[in-house]
Amino acid sequence: MSDKERLINLYHDMYEAMIKKDEQKLNEIHDDSFVLIHMTGMKQNKNEYINAIKNGILNYFSEQTDHIEIRLIYNRVVRNISIYG
């Protein structure tokens, strides 16, 4: 399975967990540094976001995605630099 396929599967797993209010799965999927930025600009950290789903503040009923575009960039950089000297 390619990296792109894994990401697409993870995306669908995330929405399935949101719909089912699966707190354990959401904790597995999202890194502790996760921040959700809502359409309104409001930000929620991982715990706030998962609690809002669990407590019925955020309710997801279905997910249908027509198109996902993923761009993977692999980069390896080795630098030898000096600043001000």
Secondary structure, 3 states (H helix, E strand, C coil): CCHHHHHHHHHHHHHHHHHHCCHHHHHHHCCCCCEEECCCCCEEEHHHHHHHHHCCCCCCCCCCCCCCCCCCCCCCCCCCCCCCC
